[in-house]
């Protein structure tokens, strides 16, 4: 995207902010951050680039046709990368309508506006949760059924519908869809499992692990993901879908990750609390085959080194995450041990 004008929706969010920074570092002519600044949006994530003359912030809601049209008309981006979404599964259980509005209706608004504006490339950020769980093997890009399919949570179902919408525009707009796995890294809102465990450990609190702790995820570093999105935007085939996620050997269970964290911080093993609470219909295992994006040259880093670097970042940046703790913890009912 060297020399391009790039619009990033949700650029004040966790993953979007990493991509904004990556675009600026790699020579974008202009990066426009469109974000409505929901509870998880925080412009402090971009303090280091806020004075860059090639960076602009525009407050707007992706589900508002007039607001989106105004931003597109003002900046005429050649590339649009659509990160903006409600993303927390637990929140989706109590607010499915909000998730549908932002994730489905917001995606429709963005697609229609970008098609009308003649955008050269539209990258839609989906999720591996659109496939649903898989106990053995790995999903390939063609394995997603139409509609909600096997997606379980209101979040996953809304993203499955948005994924279909994006691909349905392939004849009107050069669309690429990217399906990442569980992301982690600096500046992640501390409601998500790994940063939540980190900040609780640093504060001397127990680390709640749901169920039996044997849930399996592919842990994807945010910077590695930004690189994958850039590849999809520049070298991806229009109309194609790209899974993005590292394969871990052995696979990483939640309980193993929590034990690694406690050991690395020199804490007693009993700091981990197995909770009576577990997420409804908690998907046992996700796994995707990322061969297609790997064929474009994408390579993830060492996950354990990246996890350790993330722990160090949270240890050194309490001023960023402390203001978010009350909101992050407000949704949970998992502190009672079984």
Secondary structure, 3 states (H helix, E strand, C coil): CCCCEEEEECCCCHHHHHHHHHHHHCCCCEEEEEECCCCCCCHHHHCCCCCCCCEEEEECCCCCHHHHHHHHHHHCCCEEEECCCCCCHHHHHHCHHHHHHHHHHHHHHHHHHHHHHCCCEEEEECCHHHHCCCCCCCECHHHCCCCCCCCCCHHHHHHHHHHHHHHHCCCCCCEEEEEECEEECCCCCCCCHHHHHHHHHHCCCCEEEECCCCCEECEEEHHHHHHHHHHHHHHCCCCCEEEECCCCCCCEEHHHHHHHHHHHCCCCHHHEEEECCCCCCCCCECCECCHHHHCCCCCCCCHHHHHHHHHHHHHHCHHHHHHHHHHHHCCCCCCCEC
